[in-house]
Amino acid sequence: MKTYPLESLTIEEATKVQFRLVDEITKEFNGKDILTMGDLGVASSNNMPLTTFKVEKVISKFFNQESASLVRGAGTGAIFQALSASMKSNDKILVHTSEIYETTKVSFKQLNLQVIQCDFNNLDEIIDTLAKYDIKGALIQYSRQSINDSYDIKEVIKTIKSVKDIPIIIDDNYTTLKVKKIGVELGADLSCFSSFKLLGPQGVGVIVGKKKYLDTIKTFHYSGGSQVQGFEAMEVLRGMVYAPVALAIQATQLDEIVKRLNEKEIDFVEEAVIANAQSKVVLVKLSKPIAKDVLKHTVELGGAAHPIGAESKFEISPMFYRLSKTMRDENIEYENQWIRINPMRSSASTVIRILKEAIEKVK
């Protein structure tokens, strides 16, 4: 199988990212405030928790952007609010031809947006589609939606902007702090991602980018109950500090797993490849249609039974799981012969031991 995984940060690069983020934190927080859990409620000066305001400033400066906002609803909520701030009911929105993420479909439906699809792997098709339709915005998923996707997101953004200066929203889930630059750093208007995927708290999304859109988004959170409180904002920040190196270590284990499996260390493994599906994982093809039975045994042997937030702070054990729904819908073979593996915080040796023992049980 030919795949086009995104390039991960090396451990050395991730360490520099951590140091750069901490440097920005020290510019905004004094030595006492950083050791607190943050404030609650709406301060009279800006109608929001002061700690949340400071964390948003740190995040916007870290990504070299005009503004940032912490919102309810994790990554899905962030995308919904970004769409709400930049588009109107019945507007046409440009998306890729691959299967749209299920939660994104719900957002499109709620906002009554008309979806126009074209192949982002083909820049000429993007140009033709923009010329044909009165498109008012675009949503691009940074991580791969399909095994066959190979588009360079920087070139996709550049191509869209060269034809029409419409707002471009990037779904940066599964890529933030894993790759060198997120969507807004490559020319998009807004980047959206979940703090939960970065060792942060449940249910908090992050939006960074153009101030004119972020100002609108902040008006959605007038009431104190709708706002991310200070202690949650501090959790977001702490998670973002530790995530880059943890994710870079994880990427090194993916490489080792693929190398060892393709060297035939385990019987019944036909092929192993790295892919972004949507988080970066190992996809393993078994020589017989025993994937479902193997997965039952990996759980018994200590493997995580299912994802929680895809690399959340709770996910320590390696995860052995079926391929994503979007991929299984493409080919029935993916259901019966393929599994995906995310080592999470474990080593390649632990992953291979569990997989080998699970296959032995099936045999």
Order of alpha helices (4+ residues) and beta strands (2+ residues): alpha-alpha-beta-alpha-beta-alpha-beta-alpha-beta-alpha-beta-beta-beta-alpha-alpha-beta-beta-alpha-beta-alpha-alpha-beta-alpha
